Amino acid sequence: MMQEYEIREFTIGDLDDVYSLVQETIDASYPAFYPPAAVKAFSQYHSPVQIKLDAEEGYTVILRIDGRIIGTGTLSGTSIKRVFIHPSCQGKGYGRLVIAILEKKAMTHGTSILDLAASLGSQQFYDSLGYRGDIQEFIPVGNGEKLFFYPMTKTLKDTAN
């Protein structure tokens, strides 16, 4: 069950808290699905510089409960990126809420197809939201280890009509 929340657009003052949220979530969730070199690659990719750049070039939202950022997500062109919900708040509908807001924003800009790269741990979640993609791809991350992911897409439907 969702608690009372606030959702708003990211501001630069949120950068440190968003970075901490992303890193905490990676540290808590990704080792169950990925080898150490892949977890490290995720952590390095989701740097403060990249978070700031994506927010400047796209549309990033943050989700707060009791003044604490517990979720974030970014829409960049036709791509959804960096959707993270704090591990203690997962499974309560917050991820669906963030995705719905990003999808609505995409539709206001005339976007009809969204894409994303789902991690091994999030593929089932995105599948439940109507995203499709069954082909697993990977990026080599060193030491013979690979970072596997699923490229997924969804055709948006205008629910206002």
C-alpha positions, 0 to 999 in steps of 0.5 A: 500500500502506498503512503502519501507521497509527493512527485515532482520534477527533478531540480539540481538540488536533488542530485546528491539524494538521487545519486545516493538512492540509485547507488543504494538500490544498485548495491542492494538489488543488483548482486542477486542478478549480476557478477561484481564487474557488472554491478560496478559498471552499473554504479559507474554509469549512474554517476552524478554527471550522467544523472545531471546530463540526463535530467538536463536533456530529458525529463526527470521526476523524483518521488518523495515520502516524508521528505526523503527521495524514494524513487526516480525516473527519466524520460529522454527522447523516446527512452525511459531511463534510470527508474529506481525505487528504494528497495524498502519501497519496492512492490508497493506501486511506486514504480508503476506510478513513476512509469505512468508519469513518464508515459503521460509526459511522452504522450504530451510530446506526441511520442507513441513508442517508448523504449528502455533497457530492462535489467535482469531484475526488472524485466518482469516488472516492465513486462507487467506494464506492457513493455515487450522484448524477449531478446537478451543482449549484453555489454562486456564488462571485463574479466569475461563478465557480461552485463545482460539486459533486455531492450524493450518497447511499448506502444502507448495508447491515449487513454483520454479518448 
